[in-house]
Amino acid sequence: MNHIIAGALLLCTAASAQVTAIKAGRLVDPDSGSVLTRQIILVRDHKIEAVGPSLTIPTDARVIDLSDKTVLPGLIDCHTHVADGQVGGDPINVLRKTASQIALESVANARKMLESGFTTVRDVGTYRALNDIALRDAIAQGQIVGPRMFVAGAYITITGGAGAMTGMAPDIQLPWDLHYGEANSPWEVRQKVRLLAHDGVDVIKVLSTGAVLTHGSNPSSVEFTPEELQAAVEEARAFGLRVASHAHAAEGIKNAIRAGVASVEHATLIDDEGIALAKQHGTYLDMDIYDEECIQEDGKKGSMPADFLQHDAALGQQQRDNFRKAVKAGVKMAFGTDAGVCPYGTSGKQFAFMVKYGMTPMQAIQAATSSAADLLGKSNELGSIKPGKYADIIAVAGDPLADVSVLEKVDFVMKDGEVYKQQGIAGCSH
């Protein structure tokens, strides 16, 4: 039913005037950390033209009445795996499907993310290399529905490391796309960065420690050396790219921060020195503190491999406690969920956990809007509802500053000035 509704709305948008006027009852401004009331947002084509309390609405404008809603910028999830298809609890399931199957399965993932209010995602790696680039481009060209995507192309990882496809017999030969990013020296790391830059990625993803959801791995182990991480950052910078580093172990986190990465993903076992370093360097932490719920639930269902549950033992609470410490210390925090571990379209459930573990509701919203846009290097285009930025706008019933969990159910979604979800809201009037 949703796809029929979305299609009808797109036709409605195309048939109406170029200018859309949105009446916002409450408007969250993450840049200032404030909430404005009775605002009018004028959208022309794909961009926001003006915002204010007493703007004149053009007579031929399409009017969308969100007077009884809280309006926010489109949300940004900075750690997703939208292009991984329907892999399930064990990455080895990738070997049971062709790359085409995984790509086609990912179409539904993209729609679910967008309809849940996430108009932008940073997809930080896929086992089938370059599938995420294809998905990003298909969305950008209007061939399928989904969020704006910033993609990594492939994991850059040591052989047998956290981002490698592991768990097979030693004599199994993997296809090229399942070991595309393996590198075992600073020069090999540079070569992989150069290759991915040529392929058209938006971000570089490295893995500086072991992982929870990888066979034969140890989250407490350190993988890439400081020299290899520095090579990744230097080479990425030469191509205008930023680096995100997966890291659970304290030493691997500090190695990544010292090397100059833009963000540390997970940051599970970060220690006091790591927190101080992150604050000193302005490094973002992207801590997926909700997905522990899904790992444990899959464990109860028997759908999570036993070795993954063993890796995960006690890590979830440690990560949440360290999240609280990092927030209290004033470290930069971005919103990232590891979407795919939990079902696509449920990223909004993390907001309540971020508040439970130390953030104010406004800080949690900022992590998924203005701070996330800053991490992406796109503050001039994304992250708030301001003139000149993309018209990425969502709305919810209730007040997320009083109960942040209302962000789990989004009623209205606009991306690039096009409406993709509109539940019980008047629109297309003139």
N, C-alpha and C positions, 0 to 999 in steps of 0.2 A: 504493500500500500504506500509506503514512504516514497518509493521511486516515482509513483504516479503523482503524488502530491508535489514532490520536488520538480518534476517535469512541468506540471501545470504552472508552478510559480515562476519558473524560468521563462515560460511563454508569456506570462503576465508581465514580467519585467521587460521583456523585449518589446512588447506591444505598447508599453506606456512611455511617458516622457523620459527624456534623458535625466531630468532632475528628480530626485527622491527626497522628500522631507520626512524625517523621523521625529515624532514627538516623544521625548524621553521624560518620564516622570522623575526618575532619579538617574543620574549619570555619574559613574565612577571614573574619576580622573587619577590614574595611578602615578602620573608624573608629580602631582602635588600631594597625593595621598588624601584627597578630599572627595566629597560627593556633592555634585551640583543638582539643583532641582529645576523642573520645568524648562528643560533645554530643547532647542530645536537643532537638529543636525541636517544640514543640506549636503546631499551626495550628488555629484555630477560624474557620470560615467563610472570610473572605478575608484575615484578619489573623494575624500571629504573636502568640501568646498568651504563650509563655514559652520561654526557652532556658537550658539548663544541663546539667551532667554527670550529675546524679542525680535528674532529674524522674521523678515517678510517671506512668506511662503509663495513662490511663483504660482500663478493661477493654473498653469498646466502641469504642476508637479504631481507626482504620485505621492500620496500621503500614507505613512504607516504609523498607526497610533499605538505607542508603547507607554502611554501616560500612566498606566497602572503597573509598570514593570521597572526593574532595575536594569539599566543598560550599561554594558561594559565593552571594552575593546575585545576583539576576538582573542581567545586564549592561545597560548603557545606552549607546546610540550617539547622540551629540549632533549628528551631521550626516548625515542621510539624505535620500533622495528616494524614499521608498517609494511615494508616490502618483503617480509618473510613468509607470506601466505598463512596457511593454517598448519603450522608445524607441530603443535602439541608440546607435551612436556619434554620430549627428547629431541635434541637437534639432529640426531641421526635419521630421523624421519624425513629429512630433506632428501636423503638418498633414495627414497621410495617414490619420488616425483621428479618430473622433468622441470627444467627452469621455466618453461612456458606455463605449466600447471601452477607453479608457485606465483608467477607474475599475475595470472588471472585470478587466483585466490586473493591476491592482495588488493584487487579492485574493491572488494567488499570492505576490507579493512579501512581503506582510505575514506569511503563514504561514512562509515561508523564514526571515525575520528572527527570528521567535519560536522556531522549532525549532532555530536555531543558538545559542540562549541569550540573545538580546537581548529581554528582557521589556518594555523601554521604549525608545522612540526619540523624538528631536526631529527632526521633518521640516521642513527649513528652505527650503521653497519648491517650487512646482510651476508648470509653464507654464500648465496648465489651472487657472485660479484656482478655489479652494474645493473641488477634488476631494479634497484632503487632509482637509478638515473632514468630508466625507461618509464617508471611509474611517475616520477616528478614531471617529466616532459609531457606525458600523456595528459596529466592534470592541467598543466600550464597551457596546453593547446586546446583544452576544452573537450577532449575526447572522452574523458571519464570525470566523475565527480570526486573531489577530495580536497584536502588542505593544501596550502602552499607548502612545498617541501624543500628543505635544505638537506643534502644527502652526502654520505661518505664514500659510496661506491663499493668498498670492501674493508674488512678489518686489516690493519697492519699489525702483525703478530709474529712472535717467534715460532719456529717449527714446533708443532705439538703444544703450542701455547693456548692462552685463554680464548683467542679468537680463531683457533684452528678447528677444522672438522676432525674430531678425534673419536676413538672408541671402536674403530675397525681393526681387523687383523693387519699385521704389518705388511703383508704382501698385497693389500688392496691399493690400487692406483686410483687416485681421485682425478676427476676432470679438472680442466684448467681453472674454472670459475670457483672451485671450492678450496683452492690454495693460492689464490691470486695475490694476496697481500703478505705472504710469508717473507720474512726478512731476518737476517742473522748477523748483521754488522751495520755500522753507521752508513756505509756506502750502499748497502742493499736497501736500507730504510730510505735513503735519498732517492734511489731508483724507483721505489714503489710510490713515493710521493709524486715524483715527476710523472710517472705513468698515470696515476689517478688524476693529477691536475690536467693532463692531456685528455683524459676521458671526460672531464667536465664536472668534477665533484665540487661541492660547496664547502666542505669541511673535511679534515683529516682525522681519522679515529685510530689511535694506538692503544695497546693494552700493556700496561706496565706492571701488572701483577696477575696471578692466577685468577680463576673465576669460580663462581658457585655452580653455574649451569653448563659446565664443560667436563666431559669425561677425562679422568686422569689428571685433573687440575687440583690446585691447592690455593684457595683464596689468600692465604698468608704468604705465598711465595712471591719473590720479586723476579720479574722477567726481563724486560728490556733494561739495558744498562743506562746510566745517566748520559753517556756519550751517544747512544742510539736515540734516546729521547730528544737530546739537543739537536741532533741531525734532523729529526722529523720536524721540529719547530722551525729551525733555520730554513729548511728547504720549503716548507709550507709557506713561510713568510715571503719567500722569494716569489711565490705565485699568488700572493695576496690572500692566502688561506689561513684559517685558525685551526688549532689542534685541540681535540677533546681526548682525554686519556681515561680509559677504564682503570680503576685502581681500588682495591680493597685494603691491602696491607699498608701499614703506616709508612714504611720506608719507600714503597713504590709510589705512594701519594706524594711524599716529599721530593722524590726524584723528579716526578712530573712537574710539580710546581716550580722547582728550581730551574728546570729546563725551559719554562716559559709557556706552558700550555694555557689555553684560554679557560678550560674547565676541567675539573676532575669529576668523573662519573662514579657514582656510588659512594666513594669516600668513606667506606664502612668503618674502618678501624683507625680513622684519623686521630692522631694524638695531639697534645697541647702544642707541641712544636709545629706540627702540620697546620693547625688552626692559625697559629701566629704567622707562619709563612704565607698561607693563603691570603690573610688580611694584608700583609706587607706587599705582596705581589699583585693584589687585586684580582686574584684567581677566583673564578666562580666554582662553587660546589653544587653539584647536580645530584641530589640524594633521593633515591627512589624508595622512600620510607613506607609506602603502602604495599608494595608488591609481595612483601613477606606474607601477607594474608593469603594471597593466591598460591604461593609456593606451598604453604602449609595445608591449604584446602585441597590442592592437587595431591599432596602426600596422603591425606586421609582417604581420597578416592582411589589411590593406587596408581595414579597417572603420572607421578613424578618419580624418576629413577632414584633408587635408594642411595646411590653415591652423591647425588645432588642434595638430598635431604641431609646427608652426613656433612657435606661441605657447609650447609646452611645453618647447622646447629649453633644456636646462641648468637649468630651474627645479626639477626633482625633487631633484637633489643639493643645490642651494642650500637648499631647504626643509628637507631632512633635517639639513644642517649647522646651520641656524638653530634647528631643534628641539633639537639637542644643547645649543646655547648657552643657550636659554631654560630648559631643564631644569636645567642647571648653575647658572643664576642664581636658581633657585627661583621662577620664574613659575608661577602656577596653570595647570594643564593639564587639559583634559577630553578624553575619547575621542570622536573623530569621524572618519568614514571616507569621507564623500561617497558612501555606498552607492547604487548605481545606475551609477556609473562602473565599479566592480567588481561582479560578479554578487551579487545579493541572497543573503544567507545565508553570505557569506564574510568578514564584517567581522572575525571572530576572527583572521584572518591578520595584522592590523595589530599585534597585541600583540608578536610577535617583532621587528618593526621598531622599535617603541618601546623595547624593551630593547636592541637593537643600537645605537640612537642615543642612549643615555645614561640610560634609566630602569632602575631595579631592577624585577624582576617585580612586587613589591608596589606600586610606584608606578604601573605600567601598569594593574594591577587597580584601584587606587584611582581612576585617571582614568576608568574605565568603571563605577564604582560610587559611592563616597561623594562624590568630586569632581563627577561628572556630576550627581548628585542636588542638590548645592549650587548648581551652575550653573542648574539648573531651578527652584531655590527650593523643592525638595521633600525636603529632608533629613529632615523629620519623617515622611515616608511611604516613602521609597525609599533605596537605596544601601547598606543593611546589613541583617543579619538580627537584628532587635531587636524586643522586645515593642511592639506597637502599630503596627508598620509592615506594609505589604502583604506577603503571603506570596508574594514573587517569589524563587524559589530554583532554582539550577541545580547540577548535579554533573558532575564529570569524573573519568575514570580518571587516575591518576598525580598528580604534584605540580606545579602550575603555578608554584610558587616556585623549583623546580629547573629546569623546562622549561616556559616560558610558552606554548609552542606547543600544549600539550595543550588549551588553550582553543579551538582550532580544531575540536575534535570533542567536542561536549557530549552526554552520555548521558541526562541527566534535566533536564526543564524543568517548573517549576511557576510559574504566574502567577495571582495573586489566589486562591491556594489550590486551583486546578484544575491537574491534571496534563495536560500536552500532549505530553510525550515521555518515554518510560521504556524504555530499551533494556537488556535483561538484568538488570533490577532487580526484586526481590521487592516486591510491594505488594498492597493490598487484603486484608491478613490482619487478623485480629481476635484 
